[in-house]
Amino acid sequence: MAPTILVVGATGNTGRSVVETLPKLIKDSKTLSQHRILALTRSKDSPAAQKLAAIPNVELAEQNWIEITAEWLRKHEVQRVFIASHNEPTHFAEEGQFLNEALRAGLQYVVRISTTNANVVADFPAYYPRSHWAIEQMLEQPEYKAMQWTSLQPNVFFAFVLGQAAELIKQYRKTGKQGSLGLLLDADAPVGVIDAWDVGILAAHLLARDDTSAYNGKRLVMNGPEDLSGRQIVEMVEKEIGVKVEDVKFRDVSFIHQWADSLTKGSKNVIRSIEHAAVTGWEGKCSASTTSKEVLELCPPQGTAKKALEQMLEQ
Ligand SMILES: NC(=O)c1ccc[n+]([C@@H]2O[C@H](COP(=O)([O-])OP(=O)(O)OC[C@H]3O[C@@H](n4cnc5c(N)ncnc54)[C@H](OP(=O)(O)O)[C@@H]3O)[C@@H](O)[C@H]2O)c1
C-alpha cells in the first residue's frame, strides 16, 4: 500500500472534479507523486462511480464514509482527505465523527466543503449552515491543531438555481406549453452562483500542494465569475424558447415546504428551516465580489450560467 489521498463524496457535485483533477496535479509533485488516490462510493455500480473507475491512477472503493474509523484510515495509510458531506440533519454528528477519527488517525490535511459564507453563523435560522459553522468551530479548537484543514464556502450551485429553467425549456420544446417558472433567486439581487465543478478543482489544487500550511485554518469564500439574478434567468429562458415567460415566481421556496410536509419521519421543522438559506442572497449579501483573494490567486472559478444551462439542456 502507498500513502493515500482519500476523496469522500467522490461521485457528487464537487467530488467528481477533485478525482479528475488530482492525478494530473500530483504526477510531478516532489512529495505526492507516489500517493494513491482513493475515491469512495456506497455503490460501485452507479453510473457516477463507473465514470470515476475509468480515470487513470484512481482507485475506487465501496465504503460508506459515515462508518469510517481511525483504524480504517490508518490501515489505508490515509494522509490527506477531501470531504463533501451530505447536509442532512445528522450532518454534524457524522462529519464531526469522521473528522475526529481523522484526527486520531494522525491525518495531515483536510479540505472540506462548507456552505455560503453569509450563512455560516451561530444564529442562522436554517439548520445546516449552523452545522457547517459548528464543524468549523470544532476544527479551530487547539485539540485539533495537529490536523491542518481548509473549509471551502461555496455559494449556491447552478443546479439549484437553473434546474427549473432548464425543465421549462425542455418541456416547452416538447409540448409547446410552459407551466409556471419558480425561481429560488430574487428578481434583481445579484448572486455569485458557482459551478460545483470549479469548487472541486480548487480543492484538488489545495490537496496537491507540497506545503499546505498557508491555507491551514482558512475559510475560503467561493463564487462564480459573474453575478446572476432571477430576471437574468428569465431572459435566458426567453432567448431559448423565443417567447415571453408567462408566469414567473421569484424567491420561490415552495419545494422546501412540499418536502417538509411529505416527511414521514424526522423533524419537519428542521427541514422547513432550509427556506431561510436563500435569504442572504435576496438581501444582496452573496455577490461574486465576496470571493476570497486566495481563491482568485489559486484557481479562479470559470463556470458561467450560460454554460451551465447549455450543459443541463444537453442532458
Ligand atoms: N448544493 C448547493 O447548492 C451547495 C452550495 C454550497 C455548499 N453546499 C454544500 O456541499 C456539500 C455537499 O457537497 P456535494 O454537493 O459535492 O455532495 P453531494 O453531491 O450531495 O454528495 C456527494 C456524495 O456523497 C454520497 N452521499 C450522499 N448522501 C450520503 C449520505 N447520507 N451518507 C453517505 N454518503 C452520502 C453520494 O455518493 P455515493 O452515492 O456514491 O456514495 C454522493 O454522490 C453539503 O455539505 C452542502 O452544504 C451545497
The ligand as an ORCA input file, in Angstrom:
! r2SCAN-3c Opt
* xyz 0 1
  N     -25.953     22.302     -3.449
  C     -25.538     23.540     -3.279
  O     -26.012     24.497     -3.921
  C     -24.440     23.797     -2.253
  C     -23.872     25.066     -2.196
  C     -22.872     25.316     -1.267
  C     -22.450     24.287     -0.423
  N     -23.037     23.053     -0.498
  C     -22.561     22.016      0.441
  O     -21.987     20.985     -0.328
  C     -21.946     19.812      0.470
  C     -22.182     18.610     -0.386
  O     -21.242     18.580     -1.433
  P     -21.631     17.946     -2.818
  O     -22.838     18.654     -3.355
  O     -20.406     17.878     -3.626
  O     -22.048     16.471     -2.369
  P     -23.240     15.595     -2.923
  O     -23.163     15.569     -4.416
  O     -24.504     15.993     -2.266
  O     -22.848     14.172     -2.299
  C     -21.591     13.581     -2.543
  C     -21.714     12.083     -2.466
  O     -21.920     11.681     -1.109
  C     -22.610     10.433     -1.081
  N     -23.724     10.600     -0.143
  C     -24.857     11.332     -0.302
  N     -25.639     11.260      0.788
  C     -24.982     10.475      1.666
  C     -25.278     10.004      2.982
  N     -26.405     10.347      3.612
  N     -24.389      9.205      3.594
  C     -23.243      8.843      2.980
  N     -22.897      9.245      1.736
  C     -23.767     10.050      1.091
  C     -23.061     10.147     -2.523
  O     -22.122      9.240     -3.092
  P     -22.394      7.668     -3.301
  O     -23.861      7.508     -3.548
  O     -21.532      7.343     -4.498
  O     -21.917      7.027     -2.048
  C     -22.888     11.499     -3.216
  O     -22.601     11.390     -4.585
  C     -23.014     19.968      1.547
  O     -22.400     19.938      2.807
  C     -23.643     21.316      1.233
  O     -23.993     22.040      2.393
  C     -24.005     22.793     -1.394
*
